Amino acid sequence: MLKHVPIPPRHLGDYAAVVGAEVIEGLRRRAEPFRGARLLHINSTAFGGGVAELLYTQVPLYRDLGIDAEWRVIDGDEEFFTVTKAIHNGLQGAEVVWTERMEQIYREVNEDNAKIYDGKYDFVVVHDPQPAGLLPILFEHVGHPAGRWIWRCHIDLTAPHPPVWDFLRPMLEPYDAAIFTMRDFVPADMTGPQIVLIPPSIDPLSLKNIPVDDEIVAEVERRYGIDLARPILVQVSRFDPWKDPLGVIDAYRLVKEEIPGVQLVMVASMATDDPEGWHYYRKTDEHRANDPDILLLSNFQDVGALVVNAIQRSADVIIQKSLREGFGLVVSEGLWKRKPVVGGDVGGIRLQIKDGEDGFLVGTVEECARRTVELLKDPERAHEMGRAGRALVRERYLSTRSISDYLDLFASLSM
C-alpha cells in the first residue's frame, strides 16, 4: 500500500471560537450522510509546501466528522521529481524541455505506485500532477477502481506549455471531478471530469496561525538576528523561480534607498519533491551579496511553524511577489495576522488581495518597492489594511469553509 502519513487528532469544536458554533453544527449535519465513508488523499510529500499543510489540518477534521479519512504519499526518486518539477513549471507556462524519456519516467513511477495501491474508498482525492497518472493506469489494469476519483489542481494552468499539457490532459479524463482554485485556471480544451472551484484555506488553529505572545515573537527575532526596532519585510515561500526571490531582493534594495534601516527576511520550507529548491536557494544567496540585512531561513535552520508565525507577526509588510501562483496560502496567513500584503498581480493572489483595501497587487519590482514604501511610511493605513484582510480571510479562506465545499462535492458525486 502507498505510504501512510500519521496525523494527530483535531476537533472541529475547537474552531467554534473562531467561526461560530452554528458553522460547526452545520458541518456536522451535512457530514452525517457520509459517516463511515472512506476518503483517501494522495500527494507526493508529507512535508514542505501548501498541499501538505492543507492535508495535515483537514484529514483529522474529516475524521472528527465521522468520515474515515486517510492521507498517503507516492514513492518517487530524484529523477522522477525532477521530471514532475518540469511538469509543474511547464503547466505554469515555462517552455521546459520535454522528452519521451521524461514521459517514460513519469509513467514508470506511477505504474510502480499503482501496483501497490490497495483499498476500496468512497472518495479518492489526488493532488497535483505527480500522482495524476495513478487512475488511468489502474483503469488499464483493473478497470475502474472503487469510489469517485477527484483530481485537485493547486497550480496556475492559465497558459500551460503545450507539450506538457498534451501529455497530462488525457490522464485526467477518467476522473469524476477536477478541482481548480479559480475559473481562469481551467484549460478550455479540458474534457471529462466535472469542474469544481474550491480555493484553498488556512488553519486558524495551527501553530503557524495561532495567537503568539509578544515575548515569543521577541525571542524568535533575537534568536535569528532580526531587529524589532527596524522595519521588517517578510516573504515566506519556497526558493522557486515562480516566487521571484531575486525580484524580492531587488525591490528591497529600492526600498532601502528611501528607508535605510529596512530588513528583509525570506523564509522557506525545503521539500522532498522539489529538487530545484537548493539551486534557487544558492542563486538567492548569491544575489543577496552578503547583505547582513537579508536573512535566508528554512526548516534546515530549525524554522518550524511557530517560528514562521512569529516572524510573520513581526513583519511591517508581508511580500508575496509571485510571477505565477496557484493560490499562495502565505497571503492569507499574513492577512490573518492583520498584516498588509504586497503581492504579485497573478493567479490566486488576486482572490485574496483587494487592491488598495487589504494590500496591493503589483506587477514589477519598482511597483513592489513603491507600494512597500507607502505602507512603511503610513503605518495607520497599513493597520487598517491588515484589519480588512483578517475579515476577508475569516469569511472566505479558513479550513471550515474548505471542508464545507468538499462536502458539497461529495454530495453531488453521490447523486
KENUTOR-989931 format. One record per residue (C-alpha): x, y, z negated; residue number from 1. Coordinates in steps of 0.05 Angstrom, whole numbers, plus 32768, in hexadecimal, padded with zeros to 4 digits. Layout:
+------+------+------+-----+
!    x !    y !    z !   n !
+------+------+------+-----+
!    X !    Y !    Z ! NUM !
...
+------+------+------+-----+
//
This chain:
+------+------+------+-----+
!    x !    y !    z !   n !
+------+------+------+-----+
! 8000 ! 8000 ! 8000 !   1 !
! 8016 ! 8048 ! 800A !   2 !
! 803A ! 8066 ! 7FCF !   3 !
! 800C ! 807D ! 7F97 !   4 !
! 8015 ! 80C1 ! 7F77 !   5 !
! 8005 ! 80C1 ! 7F2D !   6 !
! 7FE1 ! 80FF ! 7F13 !   7 !
! 7FCC ! 8112 ! 7ECC !   8 !
! 7F82 ! 811D ! 7EC0 !   9 !
! 7F5E ! 815F ! 7EC5 !  10 !
! 7F19 ! 8173 ! 7EAF !  11 !
! 7EE9 ! 81A0 ! 7ED5 !  12 !
! 7ECB ! 81B9 ! 7E95 !  13 !
! 7F0B ! 81DE ! 7E87 !  14 !
! 7EFD ! 820A ! 7EC4 !  15 !
! 7EBB ! 8223 ! 7EA9 !  16 !
! 7EDE ! 825D ! 7E86 !  17 !
! 7EF8 ! 8274 ! 7ECA !  18 !
! 7EBE ! 8267 ! 7EFA !  19 !
! 7E82 ! 8260 ! 7ECB !  20 !
! 7E5F ! 8223 ! 7EAF !  21 !
! 7E29 ! 8225 ! 7EE5 !  22 !
! 7E5D ! 8219 ! 7F1B !  23 !
! 7E77 ! 81DB ! 7EF7 !  24 !
! 7E31 ! 81C1 ! 7EEB !  25 !
! 7E21 ! 81CB ! 7F34 !  26 !
! 7E5E ! 81A4 ! 7F4A !  27 !
! 7E4C ! 816A ! 7F1C !  28 !
! 7E05 ! 8167 ! 7F39 !  29 !
! 7E1D ! 8168 ! 7F80 !  30 !
! 7E52 ! 8133 ! 7F73 !  31 !
! 7E21 ! 8102 ! 7F54 !  32 !
! 7E11 ! 80DF ! 7F97 !  33 !
! 7E5B ! 80D0 ! 7F9E !  34 !
! 7E66 ! 80B3 ! 7F59 !  35 !
! 7E92 ! 8076 ! 7F63 !  36 !
! 7EA4 ! 8087 ! 7FAB !  37 !
! 7EEC ! 807A ! 7FBE !  38 !
! 7F13 ! 80B6 ! 7FD8 !  39 !
! 7F5B ! 80B3 ! 7FF2 !  40 !
! 7F88 ! 80EE ! 8002 !  41 !
! 7FC6 ! 80DF ! 802C !  42 !
! 8000 ! 810E ! 8039 !  43 !
! 804C ! 810C ! 8042 !  44 !
! 8068 ! 8124 ! 8000 !  45 !
! 8056 ! 8125 ! 7FB6 !  46 !
! 8078 ! 8168 ! 7FA8 !  47 !
! 808C ! 81A8 ! 7FCA !  48 !
! 805C ! 81D1 ! 7FF3 !  49 !
! 8013 ! 81E3 ! 7FEF !  50 !
! 7FF3 ! 819F ! 8000 !  51 !
! 8013 ! 817D ! 7FC5 !  52 !
! 7FFC ! 81B5 ! 7F97 !  53 !
! 7FB5 ! 81AF ! 7FB0 !  54 !
! 7FB2 ! 8164 ! 7FA7 !  55 !
! 7FD2 ! 8167 ! 7F62 !  56 !
! 7F97 ! 8190 ! 7F4B !  57 !
! 7F5D ! 8176 ! 7F74 !  58 !
! 7F66 ! 812B ! 7F6F !  59 !
! 7F5D ! 8128 ! 7F23 !  60 !
! 7F22 ! 8158 ! 7F28 !  61 !
! 7EFF ! 8128 ! 7F58 !  62 !
! 7F0B ! 80F1 ! 7F25 !  63 !
! 7EEB ! 811C ! 7EF0 !  64 !
! 7EAE ! 8120 ! 7F1D !  65 !
! 7EA9 ! 80D5 ! 7F1F !  66 !
! 7ECA ! 80CB ! 7F63 !  67 !
! 7F00 ! 8096 ! 7F67 !  68 !
! 7F36 ! 80C3 ! 7F85 !  69 !
! 7F7E ! 80AF ! 7F97 !  70 !
! 7FBA ! 80D2 ! 7FB5 !  71 !
! 7FED ! 80AC ! 7FDE !  72 !
! 8029 ! 80C0 ! 8008 !  73 !
! 8047 ! 80A2 ! 8047 !  74 !
! 808E ! 8089 ! 804C !  75 !
! 80BD ! 80AB ! 807C !  76 !
! 8107 ! 80B6 ! 8086 !  77 !
! 812E ! 80F5 ! 8097 !  78 !
! 8129 ! 80E7 ! 80E1 !  79 !
! 80DD ! 80E3 ! 80DC !  80 !
! 80D7 ! 8123 ! 80B4 !  81 !
! 8104 ! 8146 ! 80E6 !  82 !
! 80D2 ! 8132 ! 811C !  83 !
! 8096 ! 8147 ! 80F3 !  84 !
! 80B7 ! 818A ! 80E3 !  85 !
! 80BD ! 8194 ! 812F !  86 !
! 8073 ! 8182 ! 8135 !  87 !
! 8062 ! 81B4 ! 80FF !  88 !
! 808A ! 81EB ! 8121 !  89 !
! 806E ! 81D9 ! 8165 !  90 !
! 8027 ! 81DA ! 814D !  91 !
! 8033 ! 8220 ! 8131 !  92 !
! 804B ! 8238 ! 8175 !  93 !
! 8097 ! 822C ! 8177 !  94 !
! 80B2 ! 8211 ! 81B9 !  95 !
! 80D4 ! 81D5 ! 8199 !  96 !
! 80FA ! 819F ! 81BD !  97 !
! 80CA ! 8164 ! 81C5 !  98 !
! 80E0 ! 8120 ! 81DF !  99 !
! 80C6 ! 80D9 ! 81E9 ! 100 !
! 80F6 ! 80C2 ! 81B3 ! 101 !
! 80D6 ! 80F2 ! 8181 ! 102 !
! 8092 ! 80D7 ! 8194 ! 103 !
! 80AC ! 8090 ! 8189 ! 104 !
! 80C8 ! 80A1 ! 8144 ! 105 !
! 8086 ! 80C0 ! 812F ! 106 !
! 805E ! 8084 ! 8146 ! 107 !
! 808D ! 8051 ! 8127 ! 108 !
! 808A ! 8070 ! 80E2 ! 109 !
! 803E ! 8077 ! 80E5 ! 110 !
! 803A ! 802E ! 80FB ! 111 !
! 8064 ! 8019 ! 80C0 ! 112 !
! 8037 ! 803E ! 8091 ! 113 !
! 7FF8 ! 8023 ! 80B2 ! 114 !
! 8011 ! 7FDD ! 80A5 ! 115 !
! 8012 ! 7FE9 ! 805A ! 116 !
! 7FD1 ! 8010 ! 8059 ! 117 !
! 7FA0 ! 7FE7 ! 8031 ! 118 !
! 7F5E ! 7FF8 ! 8011 ! 119 !
! 7F16 ! 8007 ! 801F ! 120 !
! 7F05 ! 8050 ! 8013 ! 121 !
! 7EC6 ! 8079 ! 801E ! 122 !
! 7EEE ! 80B6 ! 8032 ! 123 !
! 7F36 ! 80BE ! 8048 ! 124 !
! 7F55 ! 8103 ! 8050 ! 125 !
! 7F95 ! 8105 ! 8078 ! 126 !
! 7FBD ! 8145 ! 8070 ! 127 !
! 7FE4 ! 8166 ! 80A9 ! 128 !
! 8009 ! 8146 ! 80E3 ! 129 !
! 8039 ! 8116 ! 80BF ! 130 !
! 8006 ! 80DE ! 80B0 ! 131 !
! 7FD3 ! 80F1 ! 80E6 ! 132 !
! 7FE8 ! 80B5 ! 8110 ! 133 !
! 7FCF ! 8083 ! 80DC ! 134 !
! 7F87 ! 8081 ! 80F3 ! 135 !
! 7F91 ! 8076 ! 813E ! 136 !
! 7FC4 ! 803F ! 812E ! 137 !
! 7F93 ! 801D ! 80FE ! 138 !
! 7F5F ! 8022 ! 8136 ! 139 !
! 7F8D ! 7FFD ! 8165 ! 140 !
! 7F9C ! 7FC5 ! 8135 ! 141 !
! 7F5F ! 7FBB ! 8108 ! 142 !
! 7F27 ! 7FE4 ! 8127 ! 143 !
! 7F06 ! 801D ! 8101 ! 144 !
! 7F1F ! 8019 ! 80B9 ! 145 !
! 7EED ! 8022 ! 8081 ! 146 !
! 7ED2 ! 8066 ! 806E ! 147 !
! 7ECF ! 80AB ! 808C ! 148 !
! 7F12 ! 80C7 ! 80A2 ! 149 !
! 7F22 ! 8111 ! 809E ! 150 !
! 7F5F ! 8135 ! 80B9 ! 151 !
! 7F71 ! 8173 ! 8091 ! 152 !
! 7F9C ! 81A6 ! 80B7 ! 153 !
! 7FC0 ! 81D7 ! 808A ! 154 !
! 7FE7 ! 81FB ! 80C1 ! 155 !
! 7FDA ! 8230 ! 80F5 ! 156 !
! 7FC5 ! 8210 ! 8138 ! 157 !
! 7FB5 ! 8252 ! 815B ! 158 !
! 7FE7 ! 8247 ! 8194 ! 159 !
! 8007 ! 8202 ! 8190 ! 160 !
! 8042 ! 81EE ! 81BC ! 161 !
! 801F ! 81C5 ! 81F3 ! 162 !
! 804C ! 8187 ! 81F3 ! 163 !
! 8044 ! 817E ! 81A8 ! 164 !
! 7FFA ! 818B ! 81A7 ! 165 !
! 7FEF ! 815D ! 81E2 ! 166 !
! 8011 ! 8126 ! 81BA ! 167 !
! 7FEA ! 8131 ! 817A ! 168 !
! 7FA5 ! 8142 ! 8196 ! 169 !
! 7F90 ! 80FB ! 81AB ! 170 !
! 7FA3 ! 80E0 ! 8166 ! 171 !
! 7F6F ! 810E ! 8147 ! 172 !
! 7F34 ! 80F9 ! 8172 ! 173 !
! 7F21 ! 80BB ! 8147 ! 174 !
! 7F19 ! 80E4 ! 8108 ! 175 !
! 7ED3 ! 80F1 ! 80EE ! 176 !
! 7EE3 ! 8138 ! 80DA ! 177 !
! 7F1C ! 816B ! 80DE ! 178 !
! 7F24 ! 81A2 ! 80AB ! 179 !
! 7F44 ! 81E4 ! 80BE ! 180 !
! 7F51 ! 8222 ! 8094 ! 181 !
! 7F30 ! 8251 ! 80C6 ! 182 !
! 7F0D ! 8250 ! 810A ! 183 !
! 7F47 ! 8270 ! 812E ! 184 !
! 7F71 ! 8232 ! 811F ! 185 !
! 7F44 ! 8202 ! 8145 ! 186 !
! 7F60 ! 81F3 ! 818A ! 187 !
! 7F2D ! 81FC ! 81C2 ! 188 !
! 7F3D ! 81B9 ! 81E1 ! 189 !
! 7F35 ! 8190 ! 81A1 ! 190 !
! 7F00 ! 815A ! 81A7 ! 191 !
! 7EE7 ! 8122 ! 817A ! 192 !
! 7EE1 ! 8134 ! 8131 ! 193 !
! 7EAE ! 8161 ! 8110 ! 194 !
! 7ED0 ! 81A4 ! 8103 ! 195 !
! 7ECB ! 81C0 ! 80BC ! 196 !
! 7EE9 ! 8201 ! 80A0 ! 197 !
! 7F03 ! 81FC ! 8058 ! 198 !
! 7F39 ! 822D ! 8040 ! 199 !
! 7F6A ! 8212 ! 800C ! 200 !
! 7F66 ! 8229 ! 7FC3 ! 201 !
! 7F90 ! 8232 ! 7F85 ! 202 !
! 7F88 ! 8214 ! 7F40 ! 203 !
! 7F7E ! 824B ! 7F0D ! 204 !
! 7F90 ! 821B ! 7ED4 ! 205 !
! 7FD1 ! 8200 ! 7EF2 ! 206 !
! 8013 ! 8212 ! 7ED2 ! 207 !
! 801F ! 8240 ! 7F0D ! 208 !
! 7FE0 ! 8269 ! 7F01 ! 209 !
! 7FCF ! 8267 ! 7EB7 ! 210 !
! 7FD8 ! 82A7 ! 7E8E ! 211 !
! 801F ! 82AE ! 7E75 ! 212 !
! 8036 ! 82D7 ! 7E39 ! 213 !
! 8063 ! 8313 ! 7E45 ! 214 !
! 8098 ! 82F1 ! 7E1A ! 215 !
! 809B ! 82B6 ! 7E49 ! 216 !
! 80A0 ! 82E3 ! 7E85 ! 217 !
! 80D9 ! 830A ! 7E64 ! 218 !
! 80FE ! 82C9 ! 7E53 ! 219 !
! 80F8 ! 82AF ! 7E9A ! 220 !
! 8112 ! 82F0 ! 7EB7 ! 221 !
! 814C ! 82F0 ! 7E86 ! 222 !
! 815E ! 82A8 ! 7E97 ! 223 !
! 8160 ! 82B5 ! 7EE2 ! 224 !
! 8180 ! 82FA ! 7EDF ! 225 !
! 8143 ! 8324 ! 7EF3 ! 226 !
! 813F ! 836A ! 7ED7 ! 227 !
! 80F9 ! 837B ! 7EC0 ! 228 !
! 810C ! 83C4 ! 7EBA ! 229 !
! 8113 ! 83CA ! 7F06 ! 230 !
! 80E1 ! 83BE ! 7F3E ! 231 !
! 80D9 ! 8375 ! 7F53 ! 232 !
! 80C3 ! 8359 ! 7F97 ! 233 !
! 80B3 ! 830F ! 7F9A ! 234 !
! 80A8 ! 82DE ! 7FD3 ! 235 !
! 8097 ! 8296 ! 7FC1 ! 236 !
! 809B ! 8267 ! 7FFD ! 237 !
! 80C5 ! 8231 ! 801D ! 238 !
! 8105 ! 8247 ! 8040 ! 239 !
! 80E5 ! 8241 ! 8084 ! 240 !
! 80E9 ! 826C ! 80C3 ! 241 !
! 809D ! 8276 ! 80C2 ! 242 !
! 80A3 ! 8296 ! 807D ! 243 !
! 80D6 ! 82C7 ! 809B ! 244 !
! 8106 ! 82C9 ! 8060 ! 245 !
! 8139 ! 82F1 ! 8088 ! 246 !
! 8104 ! 8325 ! 8099 ! 247 !
! 80F1 ! 832A ! 804F ! 248 !
! 8139 ! 833A ! 803F ! 249 !
! 813B ! 836E ! 8077 ! 250 !
! 80FC ! 838E ! 805B ! 251 !
! 8119 ! 838E ! 8015 ! 252 !
! 8157 ! 83B3 ! 802F ! 253 !
! 812B ! 83E9 ! 804C ! 254 !
! 8105 ! 83EF ! 800A ! 255 !
! 8147 ! 83F5 ! 7FE5 ! 256 !
! 8159 ! 8432 ! 800E ! 257 !
! 811F ! 8457 ! 7FEC ! 258 !
! 811D ! 8431 ! 7FAA ! 259 !
! 8165 ! 841E ! 7F9A ! 260 !
! 8156 ! 83F5 ! 7F5C ! 261 !
! 8128 ! 83C3 ! 7F7E ! 262 !
! 8134 ! 8378 ! 7F78 ! 263 !
! 811E ! 833E ! 7FA5 ! 264 !
! 810F ! 82F9 ! 7F89 ! 265 !
! 8104 ! 82C1 ! 7FBC ! 266 !
! 80EA ! 8280 ! 7F9E ! 267 !
! 80E2 ! 823E ! 7FC3 ! 268 !
! 80D1 ! 81F6 ! 7FB7 ! 269 !
! 80FD ! 81C8 ! 7FE0 ! 270 !
! 80D3 ! 818E ! 7FFA ! 271 !
! 80E6 ! 8148 ! 8011 ! 272 !
! 80C0 ! 814F ! 8053 ! 273 !
! 80E3 ! 8190 ! 8068 ! 274 !
! 812A ! 8180 ! 8080 ! 275 !
! 8132 ! 81C7 ! 809A ! 276 !
! 812A ! 81E4 ! 8055 ! 277 !
! 8174 ! 81E2 ! 8043 ! 278 !
! 8188 ! 81FE ! 8087 ! 279 !
! 815C ! 823B ! 807D ! 280 !
! 8171 ! 8242 ! 8035 ! 281 !
! 81B9 ! 8248 ! 804D ! 282 !
! 81A5 ! 827A ! 8083 ! 283 !
! 8180 ! 82A3 ! 804F ! 284 !
! 81BB ! 82A0 ! 801F ! 285 !
! 81E9 ! 82B9 ! 8055 ! 286 !
! 81B9 ! 82F1 ! 8068 ! 287 !
! 81B6 ! 830C ! 8021 ! 288 !
! 8202 ! 8318 ! 8026 ! 289 !
! 820F ! 830E ! 7FDB ! 290 !
! 81DF ! 8346 ! 7FC8 ! 291 !
! 81D8 ! 833C ! 7F7C ! 292 !
! 8191 ! 8358 ! 7F7E ! 293 !
! 8179 ! 8320 ! 7FAC ! 294 !
! 816C ! 82DF ! 7F86 ! 295 !
! 815F ! 829D ! 7FA9 ! 296 !
! 813E ! 826B ! 7F7A ! 297 !
! 8122 ! 8225 ! 7F83 ! 298 !
! 810C ! 81E6 ! 7F5F ! 299 !
! 8155 ! 81D0 ! 7F60 ! 300 !
! 8163 ! 8208 ! 7F2E ! 301 !
! 812D ! 81EF ! 7EFF ! 302 !
! 80FA ! 8220 ! 7F1C ! 303 !
! 80B8 ! 81FD ! 7F10 ! 304 !
! 8070 ! 8214 ! 7F10 ! 305 !
! 8073 ! 823A ! 7ECE ! 306 !
! 80B1 ! 8260 ! 7EE4 ! 307 !
! 8091 ! 8272 ! 7F27 ! 308 !
! 8054 ! 828A ! 7F00 ! 309 !
! 807F ! 82B8 ! 7ED4 ! 310 !
! 80A6 ! 82D3 ! 7F10 ! 311 !
! 8066 ! 82E3 ! 7F36 ! 312 !
! 804B ! 8307 ! 7EF9 ! 313 !
! 808B ! 8330 ! 7EF3 ! 314 !
! 8084 ! 8348 ! 7F3C ! 315 !
! 8071 ! 838E ! 7F4E ! 316 !
! 8060 ! 8377 ! 7F94 ! 317 !
! 8057 ! 8330 ! 7FB0 ! 318 !
! 806F ! 8327 ! 7FF7 ! 319 !
! 805A ! 82F0 ! 8027 ! 320 !
! 8075 ! 8307 ! 806A ! 321 !
! 8063 ! 82C9 ! 8092 ! 322 !
! 8067 ! 82C7 ! 80DD ! 323 !
! 8035 ! 828D ! 80DF ! 324 !
! 800D ! 8275 ! 80A3 ! 325 !
! 7FD8 ! 823F ! 809B ! 326 !
! 7FC0 ! 8260 ! 805B ! 327 !
! 7FF6 ! 8273 ! 802A ! 328 !
! 7FE1 ! 825E ! 7FE4 ! 329 !
! 8015 ! 828D ! 7FC7 ! 330 !
! 7FEB ! 82C8 ! 7FDF ! 331 !
! 7FB0 ! 82B2 ! 7FB5 ! 332 !
! 7FE0 ! 82A2 ! 7F7C ! 333 !
! 7FFA ! 82EA ! 7F7D ! 334 !
! 7FB5 ! 8308 ! 7F83 ! 335 !
! 7F9C ! 82DD ! 7F49 ! 336 !
! 7FD3 ! 82FC ! 7F1E ! 337 !
! 7FBA ! 8341 ! 7F31 ! 338 !
! 7FF5 ! 8350 ! 7F5E ! 339 !
! 7FEF ! 8375 ! 7FA1 ! 340 !
! 8008 ! 834B ! 7FDB ! 341 !
! 802A ! 8363 ! 801A ! 342 !
! 801F ! 832A ! 804C ! 343 !
! 802A ! 831A ! 8095 ! 344 !
! 7FEE ! 832B ! 80C0 ! 345 !
! 7FE6 ! 82E2 ! 80D5 ! 346 !
! 7FBB ! 82A4 ! 80CA ! 347 !
! 7F9E ! 8295 ! 8086 ! 348 !
! 7FBE ! 82D2 ! 8066 ! 349 !
! 7F89 ! 82FB ! 8089 ! 350 !
! 7F53 ! 82D6 ! 8063 ! 351 !
! 7F72 ! 82EA ! 8020 ! 352 !
! 7F8A ! 8332 ! 802B ! 353 !
! 7F58 ! 8368 ! 803A ! 354 !
! 7F88 ! 839B ! 8056 ! 355 !
! 7F8C ! 83D7 ! 8028 ! 356 !
! 7F5F ! 83B8 ! 7FF3 ! 357 !
! 7F86 ! 8380 ! 7FD1 ! 358 !
! 7FC7 ! 8387 ! 7FF8 ! 359 !
! 7FE1 ! 8397 ! 803D ! 360 !
! 7FE6 ! 836F ! 807E ! 361 !
! 8027 ! 837E ! 80A3 ! 362 !
! 8045 ! 836A ! 80E6 ! 363 !
! 808D ! 8383 ! 80E3 ! 364 !
! 80C7 ! 8389 ! 80B3 ! 365 !
! 80C0 ! 83D5 ! 80B3 ! 366 !
! 8076 ! 83D2 ! 80A3 ! 367 !
! 8082 ! 83A0 ! 806B ! 368 !
! 80B6 ! 83CF ! 804D ! 369 !
! 808A ! 840C ! 8054 ! 370 !
! 804D ! 83EC ! 8033 ! 371 !
! 8079 ! 83D0 ! 7FFB ! 372 !
! 8096 ! 8415 ! 7FED ! 373 !
! 804F ! 8432 ! 7FEB ! 374 !
! 803B ! 8400 ! 7FB5 ! 375 !
! 807A ! 840A ! 7F8C ! 376 !
! 806F ! 8455 ! 7F8D ! 377 !
! 8025 ! 8450 ! 7F7B ! 378 !
! 801E ! 841D ! 7F42 ! 379 !
! 7FD7 ! 8432 ! 7F34 ! 380 !
! 7FC2 ! 8420 ! 7F7A ! 381 !
! 7FE9 ! 83DF ! 7F75 ! 382 !
! 7FC4 ! 83CE ! 7F35 ! 383 !
! 7F80 ! 83DB ! 7F56 ! 384 !
! 7F93 ! 83AF ! 7F90 ! 385 !
! 7FA7 ! 8378 ! 7F60 ! 386 !
! 7F63 ! 837B ! 7F3E ! 387 !
! 7F3F ! 8377 ! 7F80 ! 388 !
! 7F6A ! 833C ! 7F95 ! 389 !
! 7F5A ! 8314 ! 7F56 ! 390 !
! 7F10 ! 831F ! 7F60 ! 391 !
! 7F15 ! 8305 ! 7FA8 ! 392 !
! 7F3B ! 82C7 ! 7F93 ! 393 !
! 7F09 ! 82B8 ! 7F5B ! 394 !
! 7ED1 ! 82BB ! 7F8E ! 395 !
! 7EF0 ! 8294 ! 7FC8 ! 396 !
! 7F32 ! 8271 ! 7FBA ! 397 !
! 7F2E ! 8248 ! 7F7A ! 398 !
! 7F2F ! 81FC ! 7F76 ! 399 !
! 7EE6 ! 81F6 ! 7F64 ! 400 !
! 7ED1 ! 8216 ! 7FA6 ! 401 !
! 7EFD ! 81E7 ! 7FCD ! 402 !
! 7EDF ! 81AA ! 7FAB ! 403 !
! 7E9A ! 81C5 ! 7FBA ! 404 !
! 7EAB ! 81CA ! 8004 ! 405 !
! 7EC5 ! 8183 ! 8005 ! 406 !
! 7E86 ! 8169 ! 7FE3 ! 407 !
! 7E5E ! 818B ! 801B ! 408 !
! 7E89 ! 8168 ! 804E ! 409 !
! 7E82 ! 8124 ! 802D ! 410 !
! 7E37 ! 812E ! 802C ! 411 !
! 7E34 ! 813F ! 8076 ! 412 !
! 7E5E ! 8103 ! 8088 ! 413 !
! 7E32 ! 80D5 ! 805F ! 414 !
! 7DF2 ! 80E6 ! 8085 ! 415 !
+------+------+------+-----+
//
